[in-house]
Amino acid sequence: TSRVADAITNAGSQSLFSNVNGSGVLYAEIAINSGDNVNGISIFGTSAGNLIKFYNASTSTDLTVRVRVGSTYVYTQTQVGLTLTDYNKIAIRFNNDYVSLWLNGTEYKKVAPTANLDFTTALNTLNLDGVGNNSFYGKTKAVAVFDYLSDDQMVKLTEEGYDTFNALATANNFIIR
């Protein structure tokens, strides 16, 4: 049986994203379909081009993270050698000082962006296509945006050990809005 692609609807309002304009975490536990070229997930501001996204770059082993402020990409990192067809816990943590990529409990890339992450408009849209024409095809267990989390919270968020997203959030006192 085939299934129509899912959409995110009634996920909240723009006010849910108001506290993450200068810092926060984009999180997903996903597995991409093998053979699909580009799959992405993003949060972005609809009017000024502000964007935080991750996507597989035409293979099921390479994950790319990009952050754009206005029309300028201020952070781009690619992590290679992953098995993206298996479930992975991926998180992008950002603030004005640095952006970091967390995969399955480990921080892989922590880099200062090339410009300040002072977003002039809200990051108010969650998208399952990485902003572009490449829809996300795969499996999701969770997609969420959090306020800024500490290193310990990031490890707990992205490591193994929780059967459900609710169990993870409750155990770590995460605020779910």
GUVEXSE-732458 format. One record per residue (C-alpha): residue number from 1; residue in one letter; x, y, z. Coordinates in steps of 0.02 Angstrom, whole numbers, plus 50000, padded with zeros to 5 digits. Layout:
REM residues N
<node><nr>NUM</nr><rest>a</rest><x>X</x><y>Y</y><z>Z</z></node>
...
END
This chain:
REM residues 177
<node><nr>1</nr><rest>t</rest><x>50000</x><y>50000</y><z>50000</z></node>
<node><nr>2</nr><rest>s</rest><x>50067</x><y>50171</y><z>49957</z></node>
<node><nr>3</nr><rest>r</rest><x>50041</x><y>50322</y><z>50066</z></node>
<node><nr>4</nr><rest>v</rest><x>50023</x><y>50507</y><z>50030</z></node>
<node><nr>5</nr><rest>a</rest><x>50161</x><y>50617</y><z>50101</z></node>
<node><nr>6</nr><rest>d</rest><x>50126</x><y>50688</y><z>50273</z></node>
<node><nr>7</nr><rest>a</rest><x>50119</x><y>50873</y><z>50310</z></node>
<node><nr>8</nr><rest>i</rest><x>50146</x><y>50971</y><z>50470</z></node>
<node><nr>9</nr><rest>t</rest><x>49984</x><y>51058</y><z>50513</z></node>
<node><nr>10</nr><rest>n</rest><x>49915</x><y>51135</y><z>50672</z></node>
<node><nr>11</nr><rest>a</rest><x>50089</x><y>51127</y><z>50748</z></node>
<node><nr>12</nr><rest>g</rest><x>50068</x><y>51294</y><z>50836</z></node>
<node><nr>13</nr><rest>s</rest><x>50091</x><y>51476</y><z>50795</z></node>
<node><nr>14</nr><rest>q</rest><x>50234</x><y>51594</y><z>50760</z></node>
<node><nr>15</nr><rest>s</rest><x>50240</x><y>51636</y><z>50946</z></node>
<node><nr>16</nr><rest>l</rest><x>50312</x><y>51462</y><z>50979</z></node>
<node><nr>17</nr><rest>f</rest><x>50470</x><y>51513</y><z>50887</z></node>
<node><nr>18</nr><rest>s</rest><x>50488</x><y>51683</y><z>50969</z></node>
<node><nr>19</nr><rest>n</rest><x>50618</x><y>51628</y><z>51097</z></node>
<node><nr>20</nr><rest>v</rest><x>50734</x><y>51544</y><z>50972</z></node>
<node><nr>21</nr><rest>n</rest><x>50773</x><y>51688</y><z>50857</z></node>
<node><nr>22</nr><rest>g</rest><x>50949</x><y>51714</y><z>50926</z></node>
<node><nr>23</nr><rest>s</rest><x>50980</x><y>51541</y><z>50997</z></node>
<node><nr>24</nr><rest>g</rest><x>50902</x><y>51370</y><z>51003</z></node>
<node><nr>25</nr><rest>v</rest><x>50903</x><y>51192</y><z>50939</z></node>
<node><nr>26</nr><rest>l</rest><x>50828</x><y>51111</y><z>50784</z></node>
<node><nr>27</nr><rest>y</rest><x>50808</x><y>50925</y><z>50821</z></node>
<node><nr>28</nr><rest>a</rest><x>50749</x><y>50775</y><z>50721</z></node>
<node><nr>29</nr><rest>e</rest><x>50755</x><y>50587</y><z>50739</z></node>
<node><nr>30</nr><rest>i</rest><x>50744</x><y>50527</y><z>50560</z></node>
<node><nr>31</nr><rest>a</rest><x>50790</x><y>50393</y><z>50434</z></node>
<node><nr>32</nr><rest>i</rest><x>50793</x><y>50439</y><z>50250</z></node>
<node><nr>33</nr><rest>n</rest><x>50734</x><y>50325</y><z>50111</z></node>
<node><nr>34</nr><rest>s</rest><x>50878</x><y>50245</y><z>50016</z></node>
<node><nr>35</nr><rest>g</rest><x>50894</x><y>50307</y><z>49838</z></node>
<node><nr>36</nr><rest>d</rest><x>50818</x><y>50478</y><z>49871</z></node>
<node><nr>37</nr><rest>n</rest><x>50940</x><y>50614</y><z>49824</z></node>
<node><nr>38</nr><rest>v</rest><x>50908</x><y>50764</y><z>49937</z></node>
<node><nr>39</nr><rest>n</rest><x>50801</x><y>50760</y><z>50094</z></node>
<node><nr>40</nr><rest>g</rest><x>50798</x><y>50907</y><z>50213</z></node>
<node><nr>41</nr><rest>i</rest><x>50718</x><y>50983</y><z>50366</z></node>
<node><nr>42</nr><rest>s</rest><x>50727</x><y>51168</y><z>50407</z></node>
<node><nr>43</nr><rest>i</rest><x>50663</x><y>51314</y><z>50507</z></node>
<node><nr>44</nr><rest>f</rest><x>50661</x><y>51481</y><z>50420</z></node>
<node><nr>45</nr><rest>g</rest><x>50596</x><y>51658</y><z>50420</z></node>
<node><nr>46</nr><rest>t</rest><x>50479</x><y>51686</y><z>50275</z></node>
<node><nr>47</nr><rest>s</rest><x>50527</x><y>51865</y><z>50232</z></node>
<node><nr>48</nr><rest>a</rest><x>50714</x><y>51891</y><z>50255</z></node>
<node><nr>49</nr><rest>g</rest><x>50790</x><y>51726</y><z>50201</z></node>
<node><nr>50</nr><rest>n</rest><x>50844</x><y>51674</y><z>50376</z></node>
<node><nr>51</nr><rest>l</rest><x>50866</x><y>51485</y><z>50379</z></node>
<node><nr>52</nr><rest>i</rest><x>50934</x><y>51339</y><z>50480</z></node>
<node><nr>53</nr><rest>k</rest><x>50928</x><y>51172</y><z>50388</z></node>
<node><nr>54</nr><rest>f</rest><x>51005</x><y>51002</y><z>50370</z></node>
<node><nr>55</nr><rest>y</rest><x>50995</x><y>50884</y><z>50223</z></node>
<node><nr>56</nr><rest>n</rest><x>51080</x><y>50736</y><z>50143</z></node>
<node><nr>57</nr><rest>a</rest><x>51183</x><y>50793</y><z>49996</z></node>
<node><nr>58</nr><rest>s</rest><x>51137</x><y>50669</y><z>49859</z></node>
<node><nr>59</nr><rest>t</rest><x>51198</x><y>50516</y><z>49956</z></node>
<node><nr>60</nr><rest>s</rest><x>51133</x><y>50420</y><z>50104</z></node>
<node><nr>61</nr><rest>t</rest><x>51299</x><y>50443</y><z>50195</z></node>
<node><nr>62</nr><rest>d</rest><x>51331</x><y>50631</y><z>50196</z></node>
<node><nr>63</nr><rest>l</rest><x>51237</x><y>50757</y><z>50303</z></node>
<node><nr>64</nr><rest>t</rest><x>51254</x><y>50944</y><z>50270</z></node>
<node><nr>65</nr><rest>v</rest><x>51205</x><y>51083</y><z>50391</z></node>
<node><nr>66</nr><rest>r</rest><x>51183</x><y>51263</y><z>50333</z></node>
<node><nr>67</nr><rest>v</rest><x>51136</x><y>51424</y><z>50422</z></node>
<node><nr>68</nr><rest>r</rest><x>51087</x><y>51580</y><z>50325</z></node>
<node><nr>69</nr><rest>v</rest><x>51059</x><y>51756</y><z>50391</z></node>
<node><nr>70</nr><rest>g</rest><x>50976</x><y>51866</y><z>50262</z></node>
<node><nr>71</nr><rest>s</rest><x>51049</x><y>51811</y><z>50096</z></node>
<node><nr>72</nr><rest>t</rest><x>51219</x><y>51754</y><z>50165</z></node>
<node><nr>73</nr><rest>y</rest><x>51264</x><y>51578</y><z>50221</z></node>
<node><nr>74</nr><rest>v</rest><x>51363</x><y>51601</y><z>50382</z></node>
<node><nr>75</nr><rest>y</rest><x>51389</x><y>51416</y><z>50423</z></node>
<node><nr>76</nr><rest>t</rest><x>51405</x><y>51261</y><z>50314</z></node>
<node><nr>77</nr><rest>q</rest><x>51467</x><y>51093</y><z>50376</z></node>
<node><nr>78</nr><rest>t</rest><x>51458</x><y>50918</y><z>50302</z></node>
<node><nr>79</nr><rest>q</rest><x>51477</x><y>50760</y><z>50405</z></node>
<node><nr>80</nr><rest>v</rest><x>51521</x><y>50608</y><z>50297</z></node>
<node><nr>81</nr><rest>g</rest><x>51515</x><y>50421</y><z>50323</z></node>
<node><nr>82</nr><rest>l</rest><x>51345</x><y>50410</y><z>50409</z></node>
<node><nr>83</nr><rest>t</rest><x>51209</x><y>50281</y><z>50382</z></node>
<node><nr>84</nr><rest>l</rest><x>51063</x><y>50400</y><z>50357</z></node>
<node><nr>85</nr><rest>t</rest><x>50945</x><y>50260</y><z>50307</z></node>
<node><nr>86</nr><rest>d</rest><x>50950</x><y>50205</y><z>50490</z></node>
<node><nr>87</nr><rest>y</rest><x>50870</x><y>50314</y><z>50624</z></node>
<node><nr>88</nr><rest>n</rest><x>50986</x><y>50454</y><z>50680</z></node>
<node><nr>89</nr><rest>k</rest><x>50960</x><y>50587</y><z>50812</z></node>
<node><nr>90</nr><rest>i</rest><x>51017</x><y>50750</y><z>50733</z></node>
<node><nr>91</nr><rest>a</rest><x>51021</x><y>50919</y><z>50819</z></node>
<node><nr>92</nr><rest>i</rest><x>51085</x><y>51090</y><z>50765</z></node>
<node><nr>93</nr><rest>r</rest><x>51120</x><y>51204</y><z>50913</z></node>
<node><nr>94</nr><rest>f</rest><x>51145</x><y>51387</y><z>50874</z></node>
<node><nr>95</nr><rest>n</rest><x>51178</x><y>51552</y><z>50960</z></node>
<node><nr>96</nr><rest>n</rest><x>51272</x><y>51712</y><z>50916</z></node>
<node><nr>97</nr><rest>d</rest><x>51442</x><y>51635</y><z>50959</z></node>
<node><nr>98</nr><rest>y</rest><x>51437</x><y>51467</y><z>50871</z></node>
<node><nr>99</nr><rest>v</rest><x>51339</x><y>51332</y><z>50782</z></node>
<node><nr>100</nr><rest>s</rest><x>51361</x><y>51148</y><z>50824</z></node>
<node><nr>101</nr><rest>l</rest><x>51305</x><y>50985</y><z>50747</z></node>
<node><nr>102</nr><rest>w</rest><x>51258</x><y>50842</y><z>50864</z></node>
<node><nr>103</nr><rest>l</rest><x>51231</x><y>50664</y><z>50802</z></node>
<node><nr>104</nr><rest>n</rest><x>51179</x><y>50519</y><z>50911</z></node>
<node><nr>105</nr><rest>g</rest><x>51248</x><y>50592</y><z>51073</z></node>
<node><nr>106</nr><rest>t</rest><x>51410</x><y>50666</y><z>51004</z></node>
<node><nr>107</nr><rest>e</rest><x>51454</x><y>50844</y><z>50956</z></node>
<node><nr>108</nr><rest>y</rest><x>51540</x><y>50836</y><z>50786</z></node>
<node><nr>109</nr><rest>k</rest><x>51561</x><y>51013</y><z>50725</z></node>
<node><nr>110</nr><rest>k</rest><x>51566</x><y>51169</y><z>50834</z></node>
<node><nr>111</nr><rest>v</rest><x>51614</x><y>51319</y><z>50732</z></node>
<node><nr>112</nr><rest>a</rest><x>51595</x><y>51506</y><z>50748</z></node>
<node><nr>113</nr><rest>p</rest><x>51485</x><y>51570</y><z>50607</z></node>
<node><nr>114</nr><rest>t</rest><x>51563</x><y>51692</y><z>50485</z></node>
<node><nr>115</nr><rest>a</rest><x>51438</x><y>51826</y><z>50539</z></node>
<node><nr>116</nr><rest>n</rest><x>51328</x><y>51863</y><z>50689</z></node>
<node><nr>117</nr><rest>l</rest><x>51170</x><y>51757</y><z>50701</z></node>
<node><nr>118</nr><rest>d</rest><x>51063</x><y>51907</y><z>50743</z></node>
<node><nr>119</nr><rest>f</rest><x>50909</x><y>51857</y><z>50645</z></node>
<node><nr>120</nr><rest>t</rest><x>50813</x><y>52012</y><z>50595</z></node>
<node><nr>121</nr><rest>t</rest><x>50650</x><y>51917</y><z>50571</z></node>
<node><nr>122</nr><rest>a</rest><x>50579</x><y>51769</y><z>50663</z></node>
<node><nr>123</nr><rest>l</rest><x>50617</x><y>51589</y><z>50621</z></node>
<node><nr>124</nr><rest>n</rest><x>50433</x><y>51552</y><z>50606</z></node>
<node><nr>125</nr><rest>t</rest><x>50412</x><y>51407</y><z>50485</z></node>
<node><nr>126</nr><rest>l</rest><x>50458</x><y>51224</y><z>50505</z></node>
<node><nr>127</nr><rest>n</rest><x>50477</x><y>51136</y><z>50338</z></node>
<node><nr>128</nr><rest>l</rest><x>50505</x><y>50956</y><z>50284</z></node>
<node><nr>129</nr><rest>d</rest><x>50597</x><y>50999</y><z>50124</z></node>
<node><nr>130</nr><rest>g</rest><x>50750</x><y>51097</y><z>50180</z></node>
<node><nr>131</nr><rest>v</rest><x>50678</x><y>51247</y><z>50086</z></node>
<node><nr>132</nr><rest>g</rest><x>50679</x><y>51200</y><z>49905</z></node>
<node><nr>133</nr><rest>n</rest><x>50597</x><y>51078</y><z>49789</z></node>
<node><nr>134</nr><rest>n</rest><x>50663</x><y>50922</y><z>49876</z></node>
<node><nr>135</nr><rest>s</rest><x>50530</x><y>50853</y><z>49992</z></node>
<node><nr>136</nr><rest>f</rest><x>50583</x><y>50747</y><z>50140</z></node>
<node><nr>137</nr><rest>y</rest><x>50555</x><y>50562</y><z>50105</z></node>
<node><nr>138</nr><rest>g</rest><x>50590</x><y>50449</y><z>50250</z></node>
<node><nr>139</nr><rest>k</rest><x>50535</x><y>50405</y><z>50425</z></node>
<node><nr>140</nr><rest>t</rest><x>50522</x><y>50525</y><z>50572</z></node>
<node><nr>141</nr><rest>k</rest><x>50506</x><y>50487</y><z>50756</z></node>
<node><nr>142</nr><rest>a</rest><x>50521</x><y>50668</y><z>50810</z></node>
<node><nr>143</nr><rest>v</rest><x>50548</x><y>50843</y><z>50741</z></node>
<node><nr>144</nr><rest>a</rest><x>50560</x><y>50985</y><z>50867</z></node>
<node><nr>145</nr><rest>v</rest><x>50628</x><y>51159</y><z>50902</z></node>
<node><nr>146</nr><rest>f</rest><x>50694</x><y>51193</y><z>51077</z></node>
<node><nr>147</nr><rest>d</rest><x>50759</x><y>51342</y><z>51171</z></node>
<node><nr>148</nr><rest>y</rest><x>50949</x><y>51339</y><z>51190</z></node>
<node><nr>149</nr><rest>l</rest><x>51008</x><y>51180</y><z>51279</z></node>
<node><nr>150</nr><rest>s</rest><x>51168</x><y>51148</y><z>51379</z></node>
<node><nr>151</nr><rest>d</rest><x>51298</x><y>51018</y><z>51326</z></node>
<node><nr>152</nr><rest>d</rest><x>51227</x><y>50893</y><z>51451</z></node>
<node><nr>153</nr><rest>q</rest><x>51051</x><y>50920</y><z>51384</z></node>
<node><nr>154</nr><rest>m</rest><x>51113</x><y>50901</y><z>51205</z></node>
<node><nr>155</nr><rest>v</rest><x>51193</x><y>50733</y><z>51248</z></node>
<node><nr>156</nr><rest>k</rest><x>51031</x><y>50675</y><z>51330</z></node>
<node><nr>157</nr><rest>l</rest><x>50928</x><y>50737</y><z>51183</z></node>
<node><nr>158</nr><rest>t</rest><x>51031</x><y>50649</y><z>51050</z></node>
<node><nr>159</nr><rest>e</rest><x>51091</x><y>50490</y><z>51136</z></node>
<node><nr>160</nr><rest>e</rest><x>51004</x><y>50322</y><z>51140</z></node>
<node><nr>161</nr><rest>g</rest><x>50894</x><y>50266</y><z>51281</z></node>
<node><nr>162</nr><rest>y</rest><x>50718</x><y>50338</y><z>51266</z></node>
<node><nr>163</nr><rest>d</rest><x>50575</x><y>50241</y><z>51188</z></node>
<node><nr>164</nr><rest>t</rest><x>50468</x><y>50394</y><z>51155</z></node>
<node><nr>165</nr><rest>f</rest><x>50494</x><y>50580</y><z>51131</z></node>
<node><nr>166</nr><rest>n</rest><x>50381</x><y>50614</y><z>51280</z></node>
<node><nr>167</nr><rest>a</rest><x>50491</x><y>50504</y><z>51393</z></node>
<node><nr>168</nr><rest>l</rest><x>50644</x><y>50601</y><z>51335</z></node>
<node><nr>169</nr><rest>a</rest><x>50562</x><y>50770</y><z>51366</z></node>
<node><nr>170</nr><rest>t</rest><x>50495</x><y>50720</y><z>51537</z></node>
<node><nr>171</nr><rest>a</rest><x>50660</x><y>50645</y><z>51597</z></node>
<node><nr>172</nr><rest>n</rest><x>50756</x><y>50801</y><z>51550</z></node>
<node><nr>173</nr><rest>n</rest><x>50628</x><y>50932</y><z>51600</z></node>
<node><nr>174</nr><rest>f</rest><x>50619</x><y>51000</y><z>51422</z></node>
<node><nr>175</nr><rest>i</rest><x>50485</x><y>51130</y><z>51394</z></node>
<node><nr>176</nr><rest>i</rest><x>50365</x><y>51071</y><z>51259</z></node>
<node><nr>177</nr><rest>r</rest><x>50263</x><y>51214</y><z>51187</z></node>
END
